Amino acid sequence: MRRAAVPLAFLAITGCSEASFVERPEAKEGIAAAAPIIVAVEQYRAGYGSYPPSMDTVPIQSGIRKHANSKGIRYVALNHVNGYTVSFDFPVPPLRPQCTYGKLENQSKPSDWQCTGK
């Protein structure tokens, strides 16, 4: 899927570039809220040999789950490649950047957080 280019007017007005989305406070809050989810997913994998099939099966405390849900954190199991993604959106009018973190079975380490405008 091809994403739309960031309008130049947006960049000029806000002083943002796509690379700087990950540095915004909203992105940092989302990344912090997602951290316990990622830890729990990796612990589940270590114990069961596969990733949890859904966010509901990620073994975390209800308070952590509620906080992650309030930040719009999404977990998606990628069963066809034995991996997962964790992502969230945040508003930066006129865009809604999305931040994504992922791990595939054949990767020695997870990807870094990537935040892009859409």
Secondary structure as UniProt FT lines:
FT   HELIX           8..14
FT   HELIX           18..23
FT   HELIX           25..48
FT   HELIX           55..57
FT   HELIX           62..70
FT   TURN            71..72
FT   STRAND          74..78
FT   TURN            79..82
FT   STRAND          83..89
FT   TURN            93..94
FT   STRAND          98..104
FT   TURN            105..106
FT   STRAND          114..116
//
